[in-house]
């Protein structure tokens, strides 16, 4: 160590020099523009990696996350009713148990009513395909010509092979395999439903426990109010959407079942139940219902032109429901962009299968509520929302396109 007097003299001289200087400019240099851009790029890259990691985790953890998400939506849908009854002295646990018991009874009843007709349809699937082929036997030559042409093109475009190997292809009916595939997951579906109901019971019976915990962990009153506002908005929006959509689907099922009965379509009540469930999946459910009803009508009726009235009635009622009834009841507040719905439907179907397709729109509603209450997500919320062009936006588009 140096002499104490010399050290003190050096420190005093350094402090005197710094007295008229900017200390931060000496100790920490100002970041340049290139440094700021580089840091922003790093943050964006990390956000992208985090987004990919979350998607991968959601995909591989679907067996755990799917019952949790389904139970959460059940809890959000029934929460307003449970809160109302709990204010009148009825315990949330009792109300939750009653609600879930009613859901179980309803589900068992639907399965019991559908089991007989669905089993009959599966057993008669080969006959259905044969009858359908006979109805369009006049088109068979054209279809065979197209198949032969495609095979010749495939052989011509492929590599030359010195040895010719004769293959024997056994063609089986794809319809029984499809029906078996659709009904071949009873154990997995049963486990998912049981887990969903158990989690939903605990969520509903807990009352406002998680809201209280949310208030406790947030540091200040402003953040607490904002968090509760977002939570209650999600609860109200999801509850209104799910309950309203359920009522609309029930009405659509009844109307189309009555129309099928008038047209002479067998098992009209079964069709009403199927349409009720189909309509929870946007677009895809309606298209699948129209195609399936048209297939069964062509098999049932002798005249193909008369049989086409069945899918036509289905399509017209579905179009009226989606374009007139639903916008009038739900209003602009809960209407989503069609492109956003299709993207969400494709993504969650890939992620979680049919259940993901059913909850794609409620998840989209939840994301929109977050976007509406957070300034940083306002752009995403505007993309998700339904089309609403004001005069200023229309004038801007007109000036740019001219």
Secondary structure, 3 states (H helix, E strand, C coil): CCCHHHHHHHHHHHHHHHCCCCHHHHHCCCCCHHHHHHHHHHHHHHHHHHHHHHHHHHHHCHHHHHHHHHHHHHHHHHHHHHHHHHCCCCCHHHHHHHHHHHHHHHHHHHHHHHHHHHHHHHHCHHHHHHHHHHHCHHHHHHHHHHHHHHHHHHHHHCCCCCCCCCCCCCCCCHHHHHHHHHCCCHHHHHHHHHHHHHHHHHHHHCCCHHHHHHHHHCCCHHHHHHHHHHHHHHHHHHHHHHHHHHHHHHHHHHHHHHHHHHHCCCCHHHHHHHHHHHCCCCCHHHHHHHHHHHHHHHHHCCCHHHHHHHHHHHHHHHHHHHHHHHHHHHCHHHCECHHHHHHHHHHHHHHHHHHHHHCHHHHHHHHHHHHHHCHHHHHHHHHHECCCCCHHHHHHHHHHHC
